[in-house]
Amino acid sequence: MADEPMYDEWIVSRRAAEPSRELTDRVMAAVEEQPARRKRYVRFSDRMNESRLVRWAACLAALLVGSLPFLYAAYVSQLPVF
C-alpha cells in the first residue's frame, strides 16, 4: 500500500485526539430522551399488530412484493428474442 505511512500518521493523530468534556453529558442526555420517543412508536406498532385487518394487509403486500420478480421473469420469458 503506497499510502501506508500517511495512514499510520493519520491513525496516530486520531488516537491523540481527545473528545470534549461535555460529550458524555450530551450522549447521556440523548440516551435518556430516546425511550420517550420510542414508546410512541411501540404503542402504534402494538395496536397495528392487534388488528387482524392490518396483519392481513401486511401479508398480502409482502406476497405481492415477493412475487414481483417471478412475474417480471415470466413476462420477460414471453418476449421474442431477436
C-alpha positions in Angstrom: 0.0 0.0 0.0 1.6 3.2 -1.2 -0.2 5.5 1.3 0.7 3.4 4.4 2.9 6.0 6.1 0.2 8.6 5.6 -2.4 6.2 7.0 -0.2 5.4 10.1 0.3 9.2 10.7 -3.5 9.6 10.5 -4.1 6.8 12.9 -1.6 8.3 15.4 -3.3 11.7 15.1 -6.8 10.2 15.6 -5.6 8.4 18.8 -4.1 11.5 20.2 -7.4 13.5 19.8 -9.5 13.8 22.9 -13.2 14.2 22.9 -14.7 17.3 24.5 -15.6 17.2 28.2 -19.4 17.7 27.6 -19.6 14.9 25.0 -20.5 12.3 27.6 -23.2 14.6 29.0 -24.7 15.1 25.6 -24.6 11.4 24.9 -26.3 10.5 28.2 -29.0 13.2 27.6 -29.7 11.7 24.2 -29.9 8.2 25.6 -32.3 9.3 28.4 -34.5 11.1 25.9 -34.7 8.1 23.5 -37.2 5.9 25.3 -39.8 8.7 25.5 -39.7 8.9 21.7 -39.6 5.2 21.2 -42.7 4.5 23.4 -45.0 6.2 20.9 -43.8 4.0 18.0 -44.0 0.8 20.1 -47.6 1.6 21.1 -48.6 2.3 17.5 -47.0 -0.9 16.3 -48.6 -2.9 19.1 -52.0 -1.6 18.1 -51.3 -2.4 14.5 -50.3 -5.9 15.4 -53.5 -6.5 17.3 -55.6 -5.6 14.2 -56.4 -8.7 12.1 -57.1 -6.5 9.0 -53.7 -4.8 9.3 -51.9 -8.1 9.6 -53.7 -9.5 6.5 -52.9 -6.3 4.6 -49.2 -6.7 5.5 -49.2 -10.3 4.5 -50.8 -9.5 1.1 -48.4 -6.6 0.5 -45.4 -8.9 1.3 -46.8 -11.6 -1.0 -47.2 -9.1 -3.8 -43.8 -7.6 -3.4 -42.2 -11.1 -3.1 -43.9 -12.3 -6.3 -43.0 -9.4 -8.4 -39.6 -10.8 -9.5 -41.3 -14.0 -10.7 -44.0 -12.1 -12.6 -41.3 -10.0 -14.2 -39.3 -13.1 -15.2 -42.5 -14.7 -16.7 -43.1 -11.5 -18.7 -39.5 -11.4 -20.0 -39.6 -15.0 -20.9 -42.5 -14.4 -23.3 -40.7 -11.6 -25.2 -39.5 -12.5 -28.6 -35.7 -13.0 -29.0 -34.0 -11.1 -31.9 
